[in-house]
């Protein structure tokens, strides 16, 4: 099977053209994403046909679970079909269908080279059943703050207030008042991901607002662990910070793998911008 290794700000993927191919994609993801015995990646991206868009995409994380959407993956698929000649070289937009939505990806060029991809990531979803989150009658640790649902999580050595947003997949955003490098994400990431309140588990973002247009963040991705970047997580951070009044509509989010750009005016779709690069190509033995 031919594959292409790609990344978006360090969030890396194995990409395969799955059109006309039948595979156990979940099992394949576990194998190829293994960083010691496989190719190594956060997720497997499968290009598929679509009846609603130019192309379809499915995302299988390193543990074999399927994600509803993936912002960095959407941009990588756009780069993939462009470089493989599946769309015109002068294409201005590519549409990609995921489980949760149809994404319109705009290509930004400098001369003849595409330097950035901008994807419409859909409207944020804030209702409990859309995130989803389990609510218990009289639970004082779940409340509304800044126009969104939040929950308070306590442990022996910590207390977190998590801002809950869905970008088609669930996110919990924690605003930290110190450099995010100091946050014990390796210790607390799995705990937050698997809290019983989240029936589908959750992606966990730790963010620090630097000014009205800049945020630094780290991400614990559901089914993967800590990653160098997360596109949908960047969108969730942007929504939460905007609803709290911390930032303006355009935000640059600095992650360990690079900077992603997001825009949200408070009443429409979130737009995500960032790179998408091919690292190498190869053939995976059957």
C-alpha positions as CSV (number, residue, x, y, z in Angstrom):
1,X,0.0,0.0,0.0
2,X,1.4,3.4,-1.0
3,X,1.5,6.0,1.8
4,X,2.5,9.6,2.3
5,X,3.9,10.9,5.6
6,X,2.6,14.5,6.3
7,X,2.3,17.0,9.1
8,X,0.6,20.2,9.9
9,X,2.6,22.2,12.5
10,X,4.1,18.9,13.7
11,X,0.8,17.1,14.1
12,X,1.8,14.2,11.9
13,X,-0.2,11.7,9.8
14,X,0.1,8.7,7.5
15,X,-2.1,9.4,4.5
16,X,-3.4,6.7,2.2
17,X,-5.7,6.8,-0.8
18,X,-8.5,4.5,0.3
19,X,-10.7,4.9,-2.7
20,X,-11.7,1.5,-4.0
21,X,-9.9,-0.3,-1.1
22,X,-11.4,-2.3,1.7
23,X,-9.3,-2.4,4.9
24,X,-9.7,-2.6,8.6
25,X,-8.6,1.1,8.9
26,X,-8.7,1.0,12.7
27,X,-6.4,-1.9,13.0
28,X,-4.1,-0.5,10.3
29,X,-3.9,2.8,12.2
30,X,-2.7,1.1,15.3
31,X,0.1,-0.6,13.3
32,X,1.3,2.2,11.1
33,X,1.1,4.9,13.7
34,X,3.4,3.0,16.1
35,X,6.6,5.1,16.4
36,X,8.8,2.1,17.1
37,X,7.5,-0.7,14.9
38,X,5.5,1.3,12.3
39,X,5.8,4.5,10.2
40,X,5.0,6.7,13.2
41,X,2.2,9.2,13.4
42,X,-0.5,10.7,15.5
43,X,-3.2,9.5,13.1
44,X,-4.0,7.7,9.9
45,X,-5.9,9.8,7.3
46,X,-7.8,7.9,4.7
47,X,-8.8,9.7,1.4
48,X,-12.3,8.5,0.3
49,X,-14.9,9.5,-2.3
50,X,-17.7,11.8,-1.2
51,X,-21.2,12.6,-2.5
52,X,-21.2,16.0,-0.8
53,X,-17.7,17.3,-1.5
54,X,-14.7,17.0,-3.8
55,X,-13.2,14.3,-1.4
56,X,-14.0,12.5,1.8
57,X,-11.7,11.9,4.8
58,X,-11.7,9.6,7.7
59,X,-9.3,10.0,10.7
60,X,-8.2,7.0,12.8
61,X,-6.0,7.9,15.8
62,X,-3.0,6.0,17.1
63,X,-5.2,3.9,19.4
64,X,-7.5,2.8,16.5
65,X,-10.4,5.0,17.5
66,X,-12.0,7.2,14.8
67,X,-12.1,11.0,15.2
68,X,-15.1,13.0,13.9
69,X,-12.8,15.7,12.4
70,X,-9.2,16.9,12.3
71,X,-8.3,20.4,11.4
72,X,-4.6,19.7,10.6
73,X,-5.6,16.6,8.8
74,X,-8.1,18.4,6.5
75,X,-5.3,20.8,5.4
76,X,-3.0,17.9,4.8
77,X,-5.5,16.1,2.7
78,X,-5.9,19.3,0.7
79,X,-2.1,19.4,0.1
80,X,-2.1,15.7,-0.7
81,X,-4.8,15.9,-3.5
82,X,-3.1,19.0,-4.9
83,X,0.4,17.4,-5.1
84,X,-1.0,14.2,-6.5
85,X,-2.7,16.0,-9.4
86,X,-6.2,15.2,-8.2
87,X,-7.2,18.9,-8.5
88,X,-6.1,21.6,-10.9
89,X,-2.8,23.3,-9.9
90,X,-4.5,26.7,-9.9
91,X,-7.4,25.5,-7.7
92,X,-8.6,28.2,-5.3
93,X,-10.7,25.9,-3.1
94,X,-11.1,22.2,-2.2
95,X,-14.0,20.8,-0.3
96,X,-13.5,17.9,2.1
97,X,-16.2,15.9,3.9
98,X,-15.5,14.5,7.4
99,X,-17.9,12.7,9.7
100,X,-19.0,16.0,11.2
101,X,-19.1,18.5,8.4
102,X,-18.1,19.6,4.9
103,X,-15.0,21.8,5.0
104,X,-14.1,24.4,2.4
105,X,-10.3,24.8,2.2
106,X,-9.0,27.9,0.6
107,X,-5.4,27.9,-0.8
108,X,-3.1,30.9,-0.1
109,X,-0.2,31.3,-2.5
110,X,3.0,33.1,-2.7
111,X,3.9,33.1,-6.4
112,X,3.2,29.5,-7.6
113,X,3.6,27.9,-4.2
114,X,0.8,27.3,-1.8
115,X,2.1,28.4,1.6
116,X,-1.0,28.1,3.8
117,X,-4.4,26.4,3.8
118,X,-7.5,28.0,5.3
119,X,-10.3,25.6,6.3
120,X,-13.8,26.5,7.4
121,X,-14.2,24.3,10.5
122,X,-18.0,24.8,11.0
123,X,-19.8,26.5,13.9
124,X,-18.8,25.7,17.5
125,X,-21.3,23.6,19.3
126,X,-22.0,24.5,22.9
127,X,-25.0,22.5,24.0
128,X,-24.4,19.6,26.4
129,X,-25.7,16.9,24.0
130,X,-23.6,18.3,21.2
131,X,-20.3,18.3,23.1
132,X,-21.4,15.7,24.5
133,X,-21.2,15.9,28.3
134,X,-23.2,14.0,30.9
135,X,-25.1,16.2,33.2
136,X,-26.5,15.3,36.7
137,X,-29.3,17.1,38.3
138,X,-28.0,19.4,41.0
139,X,-24.3,19.0,40.0
140,X,-22.7,22.2,41.2
141,X,-19.4,21.4,39.4
142,X,-21.1,22.0,36.0
143,X,-22.1,25.5,35.3
144,X,-22.4,28.3,32.6
145,X,-19.5,30.7,32.3
146,X,-18.7,33.2,29.5
147,X,-21.7,31.8,27.5
148,X,-20.5,28.2,27.5
149,X,-20.7,25.2,29.6
150,X,-17.9,24.6,32.1
151,X,-17.0,21.9,34.6
152,X,-14.8,22.0,37.7
153,X,-12.5,19.1,38.2
154,X,-10.7,18.5,41.5
155,X,-7.9,16.2,42.6
156,X,-5.6,15.9,45.6
157,X,-3.1,18.5,44.1
158,X,-5.2,20.4,41.5
159,X,-8.4,22.1,40.6
160,X,-9.3,22.9,36.9
161,X,-12.2,24.8,35.4
162,X,-12.7,23.3,31.9
163,X,-14.5,25.3,29.2
164,X,-16.4,22.8,27.0
165,X,-16.7,23.2,23.2
166,X,-17.3,20.9,20.3
167,X,-15.9,21.5,16.9
168,X,-17.5,18.4,15.7
169,X,-15.3,16.6,18.2
170,X,-15.3,17.3,22.0
171,X,-12.8,19.7,23.6
172,X,-12.1,20.9,27.2
173,X,-10.1,24.1,27.4
174,X,-8.3,25.2,30.5
175,X,-6.9,28.7,30.8
176,X,-3.6,28.7,32.7
177,X,-2.0,31.8,34.2
178,X,1.6,30.6,33.8
179,X,3.7,29.4,30.9
180,X,2.0,26.3,29.5
181,X,5.4,24.4,29.5
182,X,5.0,24.3,33.3
183,X,1.6,22.6,33.2
184,X,1.8,18.8,34.2
185,X,0.0,17.7,31.0
186,X,1.6,14.3,31.0
187,X,0.2,13.7,34.4
188,X,-3.2,15.1,34.0
189,X,-4.0,14.7,30.3
190,X,-5.2,11.1,30.4
191,X,-7.2,11.8,33.6
192,X,-9.1,14.7,31.8
193,X,-9.5,12.7,28.6
194,X,-11.2,9.9,30.4
195,X,-13.4,11.7,32.9
196,X,-16.8,9.9,33.3
197,X,-18.6,13.2,32.4
198,X,-17.4,12.8,28.8
199,X,-19.1,9.8,27.2
200,X,-16.9,10.0,24.1
201,X,-13.8,11.1,26.0
202,X,-12.4,14.5,25.3
203,X,-9.5,16.5,23.8
204,X,-7.8,18.6,26.4
205,X,-6.2,22.0,25.7
206,X,-4.1,24.1,28.2
207,X,-3.9,27.7,27.0
208,X,-2.4,31.0,28.2
209,X,-3.5,34.3,26.8
210,X,-0.5,36.4,25.9
211,X,-2.4,39.4,24.5
212,X,-5.5,40.2,22.6
213,X,-4.3,38.3,19.5
214,X,-1.8,35.7,20.8
215,X,-2.2,32.6,22.8
216,X,0.2,29.8,23.7
217,X,-1.1,26.3,24.2
218,X,-0.4,22.6,24.6
219,X,-2.8,19.8,23.6
220,X,-3.6,16.3,24.9
221,X,-5.4,14.6,22.0
222,X,-8.0,11.9,22.7
223,X,-6.6,8.5,21.6
224,X,-3.1,9.9,20.9
225,X,-1.7,11.7,24.0
226,X,0.2,15.0,23.8
227,X,0.7,16.2,20.2
228,X,2.7,19.1,18.8
229,X,-0.4,20.8,17.4
230,X,-4.1,20.3,17.1
231,X,-6.3,22.2,14.5
232,X,-9.7,21.6,16.1
233,X,-8.1,22.3,19.5
234,X,-6.9,25.6,18.2
235,X,-10.4,26.4,17.1
236,X,-11.9,25.4,20.5
237,X,-9.3,27.6,22.3
238,X,-10.2,30.5,20.0
239,X,-13.9,30.1,20.7
240,X,-13.5,29.9,24.4
241,X,-11.1,32.9,24.6
242,X,-13.4,35.0,22.5
243,X,-16.5,34.1,24.5
244,X,-14.6,35.1,27.7
245,X,-13.6,38.4,26.1
246,X,-9.9,37.6,26.4
247,X,-9.1,38.0,22.6
248,X,-10.2,39.6,19.4
249,X,-11.7,37.7,16.5
250,X,-8.3,36.8,14.9
251,X,-5.9,34.8,17.1
252,X,-2.4,33.3,16.5
253,X,-2.0,30.1,18.7
254,X,1.6,29.1,19.3
255,X,1.9,25.3,19.9
256,X,5.1,23.2,20.3
257,X,5.0,22.4,16.6
258,X,4.4,25.8,15.2
259,X,1.8,28.6,14.9
260,X,-1.8,28.1,13.8
261,X,-4.2,30.9,12.9
262,X,-7.8,31.0,13.8
263,X,-10.7,33.5,13.2
264,X,-14.1,33.6,14.8
265,X,-16.4,36.6,15.0
266,X,-18.5,35.1,17.7
267,X,-21.5,34.2,15.5
268,X,-20.4,32.0,12.6
269,X,-18.0,29.4,11.4
270,X,-14.4,29.2,12.8
271,X,-11.7,29.5,10.1
272,X,-8.4,27.7,10.7
273,X,-5.2,28.6,8.9
274,X,-1.8,26.8,8.9
275,X,0.8,24.8,7.0
276,X,0.5,21.3,5.5
277,X,3.7,19.6,4.4
278,X,4.8,16.3,2.9
279,X,7.6,14.6,4.7
280,X,8.3,11.5,2.7
281,X,6.5,8.7,0.8
282,X,6.8,5.0,0.8
283,X,5.2,1.6,0.4
284,X,3.7,-0.3,3.4
285,X,3.9,-4.1,3.1
286,X,0.6,-5.9,2.9
